Every structure is written in structure tokens, then in C-alpha cells.
Amino acid sequence: MNNVLELRQLWDIIRKHFFAIFFMALIGAGIGYGIAKFLIAPTYSASTSMLVNRSTDNTTGNANLSDQQADVQIINTYKNLVISSNVLGDVADKLKQPKTEVVQPAKPAVYETLADGTRRLVSPEQKEITKTSSQQTYDFTVDQLKKMVSISNQQNSQVFAINVTSKDPKQAALVANTVADSFKAKIGGFMKINNVSIIDSAKIDNKPVGPKIQIFMLAGLVILGGLAFLVALVRELSDTTIKSPDEVSQLFGFTNLGVVSHIKGMKHFDMAPTVQSMSDDGKAMHSRSRLSRLNKD
């Protein structure tokens, strides 16, 4: 019974201070939105997916099935290799160096054989022409790259994804593709691999993945709304004044026989002058009656 009464009291407190609690909760949601939108830098993500098959000499169907199961189980090993210092160190070196772009690929010389057996030059050899890319370089340490790179894969799948988060969408895509290229180049030195495929290269995605504005708004709503409720609860529990006759009966065990209402004074009506005038008239009448008796005598 006491628990029911306490819950009822809490509900009464909520109803009494509902608008204050609701208003403070809205303010908290607004503060959470402002923090997530304007104070915290957005983060972007890019990912590239890869498929790795181990080499095998068996050609039977059962062997291929067992190899696929082994490849699925060895995904965790690939994850550790991707974030190893060997691979990420190579990634850091590549990101520091500006890339070169091939303007004109190399072409061999073309000869034509004449009827007499001699060869005539048709087009001379063309050397490869490259230029330095205007792409921005980045100076990352291995520890910084480890914080940016994560590996994920679906259950019972040989495909795994290399995910990179950064405050710059272009940087995230560049790092993801560089990690995939370095892993593809170095995996043969770690394990007996005959097939490494990059299924999807990382693309620039300008849509931020964090911070989650909804989560910040919900956190602000709960925190300020909860604080407002606690303040209202403390004020109500610390208020020891008696507000109703029922509380007197509950606290002291007295029987409530009735309530005497408060009577307010009547406005625009003064009783004192009337009483005074009546008393003055009475004195005047008493004086006249005495004079009339003396005249008769």
C-alpha cells in the first residue's frame, strides 16, 4: 500500500511540474543538437572490399569446399595482417610521397617487313610520360593509421571490408585504397596466396557518419529532463508545510469535523460611520426627551 502511495505521489509531482520538465527536456535536446552540429567535427567513412583465396594443389570438389571453409576461418588472420606495422608502415610511406600519373603510356617501336626481308621503321618507340599528381600528401604514423582502420566481414563470407574513418572524406577514401593496395602487395610474403582481388575500391562519400545527432539530442533530453524532475522531487519532499485538512488527519490522527472558510471584508461599505451616526442620533433623541419632561414639570 505504501508503494502504491509513493508511486502516486511521484505521478502527482510529474503532473504538477510537467510543463517545467517538458520545457527543460526540449532545451536539453536543443543543446545536444547544437553540440553535435557545431562543436564536434564530423567524421567520414570509406571502405573497400577484398577477396583472398589460398593456393592449393587439390582439384576435387571436397577439397575446394574445405578450402573455402578454411578461408572463412582465416579471415581473422587477414584482419591482423591488415593492421600490422608492416602493412601500415608501407601505407604511411606511400601517403607521404606524391603520386605520379601516367600521361602517355609506353609503346614499343613498330616495324614493317618488306618483300626483300628488310625491316622498315613505321613508328618509333614511345617512352612512358608521367607527371606528379596534385593529390595532397599526408604524414601519418602507424599508430594514427591503426586508429583509423578497422576490418569487418559478414558471417560465413570470404569477403572482408577495410573501413577507414577520417575528418576528411577524400582522405578516408585515399587511405582505404592505399591500405588495400599495400595488403595485396605484401600478403604473398606472409602466406601462400594465389588470388587477391579488390572487389570494390573506396569512393568519396561526403555524407558524415558521425557524430550521431539523434543520440546527442536524446542524451540532452534525458539529462536535462531528468535533472528538472529531480529538482522538482527534492523541492516537493523538502516542503513540510501542511496544505490540506486530510494531511492534518494523517499526520496527527485528528478527526476532521469541518472547515471554517475565510471571510473577506466587504468593499465599498464602511460600518463605523453608520454606527457612529446611529449613536449620535440616539444621544440627540435622549436629550430632546429629557427637555420635554422638564418643560412639563
QUIWOTA-V111596 format. One line per field, one symbol per residue. burial: + if it has 16 or more other C-alpha atoms within 10 Angstrom, else -. A space follows every 10 residues. Layout:
# QUIWOTA-V111596
burial->???
This chain:
# QUIWOTA-V111596
burial->---------- --++---+-- ++-+++++++ +++-+++--- -+++++++++ ++++------ ------++-- ++--+--++- +++-+-++++ ++-++----- ---------- ---------- ---------- -------+-- -+--+--+++ +-+----+++ ++++++-+++ ++++++++++ ++++--+--- -----+-+-- +++++--+-+ +-+--+++++ +++++--++- -++------- ---------- ---------- ---------- ---------- ---------- -------
